[in-house]
Amino acid sequence: MMVVLKTTAIRGSGGTRQLHAAASREEATTGERGGLRRRERTGGTMAAPAVVRTGRFPPMSADIVIVGNGIAGMTSAVEAHRLAPEKKILMVTEQNHSTINAPALKQFAIGKLSREHLLAFPEGVELAHQLRAIRGRVTTIDAEHHRLSLAGEFQIGYTSLLLATGSAPVGLPVDLPGRDYDGVLVLHRMRDYLDLRRRLPEAQEVVVIGGGWHAAETALSLASFQHLRVHWLMRGQAGMSHALDPRAFELVLEQAYKARVSVYLATEVAQIHGHIGAVAGVITTRGEAIRCQLVLACTGTVPATDLAAHCNPPLRCERGFVVQYGLRTSATDIYCSGDAAALWDPQQGGYAPRAQWHAAVSQGRYAAHAMLASKAYAGPSPFGARWHATQIGELTVLTAGAPLSAMEGSEVITEDTANSYRRMVVVGDRLVGYLSLGRDQPEYGLFIKELIDSGRSVTRCGLLTLKGVRTTGALAWIGGSA
């Protein structure tokens, strides 16, 4: 459950006098830890003292304020409480539910998981860790005076502020005809999947738009419905082109065809047709007409950085909130983690977010240590290489580092068998990229990431074995002992 503190404002001088008197009584009963301890149950939420709209010092404050209760934000809150249980931690979120396991939403949509199975933390974790939450939208940040404002002019003071605002969906072009018909869904939040789950039993055909992991997972998940015909449209000639080579994408296509998914490459939606206000079909840029009752946009995300321009001074952005050592933004005592954080990527030569579950958890934990100046995290940000694992049909996919890297001196080694495909990129004796697809769980998992991050010798570690083919000829390469 998510504990929500409702806030109200009392207008008029008489109301203000009553408010100050109530606030004084509240302070007298709570002592140094602030005026949020005394509360009463009201319809599933927790009532907090009313606040008056004034320009004076914020009536509510906390040692750590976290904007967003996604996996990055909640991980930070739990870790911060573990490190410093005496600190007051306050979360501000627009969501009306507890932190969920977002990658599991597709399984939830097709009925394989219940809502309870979506919880990323045990129910009641907020109460157990004394975490307080306000449901609301942050409108401005005054970095100079360490306070933020919510819609309705409610202000909150902070010592450290963490922006875990996540991402926003790209969606469909604003000028796409028919994008407002009932049955056009942009899949991103839990409410989108609740909507999809309710609609699926009545649908016969569905169009999935997108060429990334999200679209692939969605299309193959929906194909498990025997009554449902799935059409998968992607703009390019290949999907997941940032992570998969042609052979790997071919294996994904084989999974799609096996599941009776109709795949349309180099194809976009030109128009959505409707009937009496609801989706009836789409017309593609190739002139094909596809009948359907649902159009699902899985076209990627962008970091949610709207607050950058509403901060004084403005926060530096470059494909996300730019963060440096300790996940610090360009403003003092303001940090960022998760999908909204743009970290330096030496392989891309610029700042870029890491919109992946594993990265969000790692950053959330690290941000807590950074805000509390923990000695355990006194070194550089320990995020290292990118790492991602997912399920596409019957295939388990694992990527780490830069599996498509073409850096100077790199060598590609591949192994293609009946049950799996693997690709390694090495420079000298150092692993820089790894890709595997197969019907079995990855044999090495996070060890691959550790191997890339450490720069250890792949032939001396004694733990990695790969018999494959180099791009320069045949090779049987087996890791030896240390």
C-alpha positions in Angstrom: 0.0 0.0 0.0 1.1 3.6 -0.5 0.7 5.9 2.4 -0.6 9.3 1.2 -0.7 12.5 3.2 -3.6 14.7 2.2 -3.0 18.4 2.4 -5.6 21.2 2.5 -5.5 24.9 2.6 -7.7 27.1 4.8 -8.7 30.4 3.4 -9.5 33.6 5.5 -7.9 35.1 8.5 -10.1 33.2 11.0 -9.1 29.9 9.3 -5.5 30.9 9.4 -5.6 31.6 13.2 -7.2 28.2 13.7 -4.6 26.6 11.5 -1.6 28.1 13.4 -3.2 27.0 16.7 -3.6 23.5 15.4 0.0 23.5 14.1 1.3 24.7 17.5 -0.5 21.9 19.3 0.8 19.4 16.7 4.4 20.5 17.3 4.0 20.2 21.0 3.0 16.6 20.6 5.6 15.5 18.1 8.8 17.1 19.4 11.9 17.5 17.2 11.0 15.1 14.5 8.3 17.3 13.1 4.5 17.6 12.8 3.7 14.4 10.8 3.7 11.8 13.5 0.2 12.3 14.8 -2.3 11.2 12.2 -5.6 9.4 11.8 -7.0 6.9 9.3 -9.3 8.6 6.8 -10.5 6.4 3.9 -7.3 4.6 3.3 -5.1 7.7 3.4 -3.3 9.4 6.3 -4.4 12.9 7.2 -1.7 15.5 7.8 -1.9 19.0 9.4 -3.4 21.5 7.0 -1.0 24.1 5.6 -1.5 27.7 4.8 -0.4 29.3 1.6 2.2 31.8 2.6 5.5 33.0 1.3 7.3 32.2 4.5 9.4 29.2 5.3 7.8 26.0 4.1 5.3 24.6 6.6 6.5 21.0 5.8 10.1 19.8 5.3 12.2 16.7 5.3 15.8 15.7 5.3 15.3 13.9 2.0 12.5 14.6 -0.5 12.1 12.2 -3.4 10.0 13.2 -6.4 8.6 10.0 -7.9 7.8 6.6 -6.4 9.0 4.4 -9.3 11.6 1.7 -8.7 14.5 4.3 -8.5 12.7 6.5 -6.1 11.4 3.8 -3.8 14.8 2.0 -3.8 16.4 5.2 -2.7 13.9 5.8 0.1 14.2 2.2 1.5 18.0 2.4 1.3 18.2 5.8 2.9 16.0 4.7 5.8 18.3 1.6 6.3 21.3 3.9 6.4 19.9 6.6 8.5 16.6 5.7 10.2 16.5 8.9 12.1 16.2 11.0 8.9 12.8 12.2 7.8 12.0 11.0 4.2 9.1 12.3 2.2 8.0 11.2 -1.3 6.0 13.2 -3.7 4.2 11.3 -6.5 1.4 11.7 -9.0 0.7 8.0 -9.0 -2.2 6.6 -6.9 -0.5 3.2 -6.2 2.5 1.7 -4.6 5.7 1.0 -6.6 5.2 -1.7 -9.1 7.4 -4.1 -11.1 7.0 -2.3 -14.5 8.6 -5.0 -16.7 5.8 -7.4 -15.4 3.0 -5.3 -16.8 2.8 -7.1 -20.0 2.3 -10.4 -18.2 -0.3 -8.7 -16.1 -2.1 -7.5 -19.2 -2.6 -11.0 -20.6 -3.8 -12.3 -17.2 -0.8 -14.3 -16.1 -0.2 -12.1 -13.1 -2.6 -10.4 -10.6 -2.3 -6.8 -9.4 -0.8 -8.1 -6.1 2.0 -9.8 -8.1 3.0 -6.4 -9.6 4.2 -5.0 -6.3 7.9 -4.3 -6.4 8.2 -4.3 -2.6 6.2 -6.2 0.1 2.9 -4.6 0.9 3.2 -2.2 3.8 6.9 -1.4 3.2 6.2 2.3 3.4 4.8 2.0 7.0 7.6 -0.4 8.0 10.2 2.1 6.9 8.4 5.2 8.1 8.1 6.6 4.6 5.6 9.4 4.1 4.1 10.3 0.8 2.2 13.2 -0.7 0.2 12.6 -3.9 0.7 15.7 -6.0 2.5 17.4 -8.8 5.7 19.4 -8.3 5.4 22.6 -10.3 8.6 24.6 -9.3 11.9 24.1 -7.5 13.7 26.9 -5.6 17.2 25.4 -5.4 18.6 28.5 -3.7 16.2 28.2 -0.8 15.9 24.4 -0.8 12.2 24.1 -1.3 9.7 23.0 -3.9 6.1 23.9 -4.7 3.2 21.7 -5.6 0.1 22.5 -7.5 -2.0 24.6 -5.2 1.1 26.5 -3.9 1.9 24.0 -1.2 5.6 24.2 -0.3 8.0 21.6 1.0 11.5 22.3 2.3 14.3 19.8 1.8 18.0 19.2 2.7 18.5 16.9 -0.2 16.2 16.5 -3.2 16.1 13.4 -5.5 14.4 13.7 -8.9 13.2 10.2 -9.8 10.7 11.4 -12.3 11.1 8.5 -14.7 10.1 8.7 -18.4 7.2 9.7 -20.6 6.0 7.8 -23.6 6.8 9.0 -27.1 3.3 8.0 -28.2 2.0 8.6 -31.7 2.5 11.7 -34.0 0.1 14.5 -32.9 -1.0 14.9 -36.5 -1.8 11.2 -37.1 -5.5 11.0 -38.3 -7.6 8.9 -35.9 -5.2 8.9 -33.0 -8.0 9.9 -30.6 -10.3 7.0 -31.4 -11.3 4.8 -28.5 -9.1 1.7 -28.6 -5.8 3.6 -29.3 -3.6 3.0 -26.3 -0.1 4.3 -25.5 1.3 1.6 -23.2 3.4 3.1 -20.4 1.8 3.3 -17.0 -0.2 0.8 -14.9 -3.5 2.5 -15.9 -2.7 1.8 -19.6 -2.3 -1.9 -18.9 -5.4 -2.0 -16.7 -7.3 -0.6 -19.7 -5.7 -3.1 -22.1 -6.5 -6.0 -19.9 -10.2 -5.0 -19.8 -10.3 -4.7 -23.6 -8.5 -7.8 -24.7 -11.3 -10.4 -24.3 -13.5 -8.5 -26.8 -10.7 -7.9 -29.4 -10.0 -10.1 -32.4 -7.1 -8.2 -34.0 -4.6 -5.8 -32.6 -1.9 -3.6 -34.1 1.3 -3.1 -32.2 3.5 -0.2 -33.3 7.2 0.0 -32.4 10.6 -1.5 -33.2 12.1 -1.8 -29.7 12.1 -4.2 -26.8 8.8 -2.9 -25.5 7.0 -3.6 -28.8 8.6 -7.0 -29.3 7.7 -8.1 -25.7 4.1 -6.8 -26.2 3.6 -8.5 -29.6 4.9 -11.9 -28.5 3.0 -11.7 -25.2 -0.3 -11.0 -26.9 0.2 -13.8 -29.3 -0.4 -16.2 -26.5 -4.1 -15.5 -26.9 -5.4 -18.0 -29.3 -8.3 -15.8 -30.3 -6.2 -12.8 -31.0 -4.4 -12.0 -34.3 -1.4 -9.7 -33.8 0.0 -7.3 -36.4 3.5 -5.9 -35.5 4.5 -2.8 -37.4 8.0 -1.3 -37.2 9.4 1.7 -39.0 12.9 0.3 -39.9 14.0 -2.8 -41.7 15.0 -4.3 -38.4 14.0 -4.0 -34.8 16.2 -3.4 -31.7 19.0 -2.3 -34.1 20.9 -0.6 -31.2 21.4 -4.0 -29.6 20.8 -6.9 -32.0 22.8 -7.8 -35.1 21.1 -9.2 -38.2 21.3 -12.9 -37.1 19.9 -12.1 -33.6 17.0 -10.1 -35.1 16.3 -13.0 -37.5 15.9 -15.3 -34.4 13.4 -12.8 -33.0 11.4 -12.8 -36.3 11.4 -16.6 -36.2 9.7 -16.4 -32.8 7.2 -13.9 -34.1 6.3 -16.1 -37.1 6.1 -19.2 -34.9 3.6 -17.4 -32.7 1.5 -16.4 -35.8 2.4 -12.7 -35.5 2.2 -10.8 -38.8 5.3 -8.6 -39.1 5.5 -5.5 -41.3 9.0 -4.1 -41.7 9.7 -0.6 -42.9 6.0 0.2 -42.3 4.2 2.9 -40.4 0.6 3.8 -39.7 -0.6 6.5 -42.1 -4.1 6.7 -40.7 -6.4 5.1 -38.1 -9.9 4.3 -39.2 -12.8 4.3 -36.8 -16.4 3.4 -36.6 -18.8 5.2 -34.3 -15.9 6.6 -32.3 -13.9 3.4 -31.9 -10.9 1.9 -33.7 -11.9 -0.2 -36.8 -8.5 -0.5 -38.6 -5.4 1.2 -39.9 -4.0 2.2 -43.2 -0.2 1.8 -43.5 2.3 3.9 -45.4 2.5 1.0 -47.9 -1.2 1.3 -48.6 -2.2 -1.9 -46.7 -5.5 -1.9 -44.8 -5.4 -3.9 -41.5 -8.6 -4.5 -39.6 -8.3 -4.2 -35.8 -10.0 -3.2 -32.6 -6.9 -2.1 -30.7 -3.9 0.0 -31.7 -1.1 -0.2 -29.2 1.8 2.3 -29.3 5.0 1.0 -27.9 7.2 3.6 -29.5 9.8 4.3 -26.8 10.2 6.8 -24.0 11.9 10.1 -23.3 13.2 11.3 -19.9 10.6 13.3 -17.9 12.5 16.5 -17.5 9.8 19.1 -17.4 11.0 20.4 -14.0 14.4 21.4 -15.5 12.9 24.7 -16.8 10.9 25.2 -13.6 13.9 25.2 -11.3 15.7 28.3 -10.2 18.4 28.1 -11.5 17.4 25.9 -14.4 18.8 22.3 -14.4 21.2 21.3 -17.1 19.6 18.8 -19.5 21.0 16.7 -22.3 18.8 13.7 -23.1 17.9 13.8 -19.4 19.0 15.6 -16.2 22.8 15.7 -16.6 24.4 14.1 -13.6 28.0 14.0 -12.5 29.8 12.3 -9.6 27.4 11.1 -7.0 24.4 11.5 -9.4 24.5 15.2 -8.6 22.7 17.5 -11.0 23.9 21.0 -11.9 22.1 22.4 -8.8 23.4 22.1 -5.2 21.9 19.2 -3.2 19.7 18.1 -6.1 20.2 14.5 -7.3 18.7 12.4 -10.1 18.3 8.7 -10.6 16.5 6.3 -12.9 15.2 6.9 -16.4 15.4 10.7 -16.1 19.2 10.7 -15.3 21.6 11.2 -18.2 25.0 9.7 -17.4 28.2 10.1 -19.4 28.5 7.3 -22.0 32.1 7.1 -23.3 31.0 4.7 -26.1 28.4 7.2 -27.4 30.6 10.2 -26.6 27.8 12.1 -24.8 25.2 12.0 -22.0 22.4 9.4 -22.2 19.8 7.8 -19.9 19.7 4.1 -19.1 16.0 3.3 -19.1 16.4 -0.2 -17.8 15.2 -1.8 -14.6 18.6 -3.0 -13.4 20.1 0.5 -13.9 17.3 2.2 -12.0 17.7 -0.1 -9.0 21.5 0.5 -8.9 21.1 4.2 -9.3 18.4 4.4 -6.7 20.6 2.6 -4.1 23.6 4.7 -5.0 21.7 8.0 -4.7 20.7 7.2 -1.1 24.4 6.7 -0.2 25.3 9.9 -2.1 22.7 12.1 -0.4 23.8 10.8 3.0 27.5 11.0 2.2 28.0 7.3 2.9 31.6 6.2 3.0 30.6 3.0 1.2 29.9 5.1 -1.9 32.8 7.5 -1.7 34.2 6.4 -5.1 33.1 7.0 -8.7 29.6 6.0 -9.8 29.7 2.2 -10.0 27.3 1.7 -12.8 29.7 0.4 -15.5 28.4 -1.2 -18.6 24.8 -1.4 -19.7 23.0 -4.7 -18.9 19.6 -5.8 -20.0 17.7 -9.1 -19.9 14.3 -9.9 -21.2 12.1 -12.7 -22.7 11.0 -12.6 -26.3 8.6 -15.5 -27.0 10.6 -18.6 -26.1 14.0 -16.8 -26.2 15.8 -15.4 -23.2 17.8 -12.4 -24.4 20.8 -10.9 -22.6 22.9 -7.9 -23.6 25.8 -6.3 -21.9 28.2 -3.5 -22.8 28.4 -2.7 -26.5 27.7 -5.9 -28.4 27.6 -4.0 -31.7 30.8 -2.0 -31.1 33.1 -1.4 -34.0 35.8 0.3 -32.0 39.4 0.2 -33.2 41.1 -3.1 -32.5 37.9 -4.9 -31.7 37.2 -8.5 -32.7 33.8 -10.2 -33.0 33.3 -13.8 -32.0 30.0 -15.5 -32.6 28.5 -18.9 -31.8 25.3 -20.1 -33.6 23.8 -23.4 -32.6 20.3 -25.0 -32.8 19.3 -23.6 -29.4 21.2 -20.4 -29.0 23.2 -17.6 -30.5 26.0 -15.7 -28.8 28.1 -12.7 -29.9 31.1 -11.3 -28.1 33.1 -8.2 -28.9 36.7 -8.2 -27.5 39.5 -5.8 -27.6 42.8 -7.7 -27.0 41.8 -10.0 -24.1 39.1 -7.7 -22.7 35.4 -8.2 -23.2 33.5 -5.0 -24.2 30.2 -6.4 -25.5 28.1 -9.5 -25.1 24.8 -10.7 -26.7 23.0 -14.0 -26.2 19.7 -15.4 -27.3 18.5 -18.9 -26.3 15.8 -21.1 -24.9 17.7 -21.5 -21.6 18.4 -18.9 -18.9 21.7 -17.1 -19.4 24.5 -19.1 -18.0 26.4 -16.2 -16.7 24.0 -13.3 -16.1 25.4 -10.4 -14.2 28.9 -12.0 -14.3 29.1 -10.8 -17.9 28.6 -7.2 -16.8 31.2 -7.7 -14.0 33.7 -9.0 -16.5 33.2 -6.0 -18.8 33.4 -3.5 -15.9 36.5 -5.0 -14.4 38.4 -5.4 -17.6 39.6 -8.8 -16.5 41.2 -11.2 -19.0 38.5 -13.4 -20.6 40.9 -16.2 -21.2 42.4 -16.1 -17.7 39.2 -15.8 -15.7 38.5 -19.5 -16.2 34.7 -18.9 -16.1 33.8 -18.0 -19.7 33.8 -20.6 -22.4 32.9 -19.8 -26.0 33.5 -21.9 -29.0 32.7 -19.7 -32.0 33.8 -18.0 -35.1 35.8 -14.8 -35.3 35.1 -12.4 -38.1 38.5 -13.2 -39.4 38.1 -17.0 -39.6 37.3 -20.1 -37.6 38.4 -20.4 -34.0 37.7 -22.6 -31.0 38.3 -20.3 -28.0 38.1 -21.8 -24.5 38.8 -19.9 -21.4 41.8 -21.3 -19.5 42.6 -21.4 -15.8 43.9 -18.3 -13.9 
